Amino acid sequence: MTYSFVFSCLLQVFSILQKTSRHTVCPKCSKFLQRCNYRVTSLSSGKWEPDGLNQPPEIPEYDELNIQIKGYDFPVLESYTTYVKKLANTLGIETNSYPVPGKASKVELFYPESEKVEHTYNLTKYERVIQIENVPSTLLPIFIDAMKLNAAPGIEVTIKKPDLVEEDDLYIPDEEMLAMRARVVELEERRQDLKKGKI
C-alpha cells in the first residue's frame, strides 16, 4: 500500500468530518489539509512534473587549463609528464603538450664563515606544459588527486588558466633580429640628424 493512497483516504475522512460538523477541524488544520490535498492530487495525476526529470543533469566544464610541470631532473620530468598524459587519456580528457625552454641558474656554496666559494653549481630548471580542455568539474578533482598521489620527488605541479605573459617565455629571442632592429633604429636617428643639419 502506498503512502499517497493512505494519505488520500485520510483526506477523504477529514473532508467528510468537515462537511458534517464545522467545529471538529480547526482552521489551521483545514488549510494544511487543503495544501496536502493539492500536493497529493498533483503528484498522483502527474500534471505538475517539470520537463526533463528523466534527463541527466548538465555538468559544467572547464574551458582550458594549463598543467605546468617543473623540475631540475630532466628524465624524471619527462617520465612524469608522460604519466600525466596517459592518465588524462585514460580519463577521456583532451590534452596538448609543449616544452618550455629551460631556465639556467648559478648556485654558489661558500665555506663556513667566509666569502670564499667552495662549490659552484649550474642548474637548469626544465618545464613542460600540458593543456587540457573541456574537463567536467566532477572529473577534475579525481584527476588532480591521482596526479598528487603519483608525483615524483623534486617535481612542482601548478594548474591554472592560460596566461599570455607566460606564452612569451616560449619563444627564444633571435639575437640577429634584435641586432638588426637596433641597427635600423640607429640609422633612422642618424638620418633624422642629417635632415636637421647636426652632422
URCOR-V389890 format. One record per pair of residues at least 12 apart in sequence whose ideal C-beta (glycine too) atoms are under 6 Angstrom apart, sorted by the first residue. I is the first residue (numbers start at 1). J is the second residue. D is the distance in Angstrom with one decimal. If there is no record, write none. Layout:
BEGIN
((I/J/D) (I/J/D))
END
This chain:
BEGIN
((4/40/5.6) (4/44/5.7) (7/40/5.6) (8/40/5.4) (11/37/5.1) (14/33/5.4) (59/136/4.7) (59/138/5.7) (60/137/4.9) (61/134/5.0) (61/136/5.4) (62/135/4.8) (64/133/5.1) (64/162/5.8) (65/132/5.2) (65/159/5.8) (66/129/5.5) (66/131/5.6) (66/162/5.2) (67/130/4.4) (67/159/5.3) (68/129/5.5) (68/158/4.4) (69/81/5.6) (69/128/4.8) (69/157/5.6) (70/125/5.9) (70/127/4.8) (70/156/4.4) (71/154/5.3) (71/155/4.6) (72/123/5.8) (72/125/5.8) (73/154/5.7) (74/126/5.3) (76/152/4.9) (77/126/5.2) (80/152/4.8) (80/155/5.4) (81/128/4.5) (84/130/5.9) (87/146/5.8) (91/143/5.9) (93/132/5.2) (93/135/5.5) (94/133/4.9) (95/130/5.6) (95/132/5.7) (96/131/4.5) (97/130/4.5) (98/129/5.7) (99/128/5.6) (100/127/4.0) (101/172/5.8) (102/124/4.3) (102/126/4.9) (103/125/4.9) (104/124/5.1) (105/123/5.2) (106/122/5.7) (107/121/4.4) (107/123/5.9) (108/120/5.2))
END
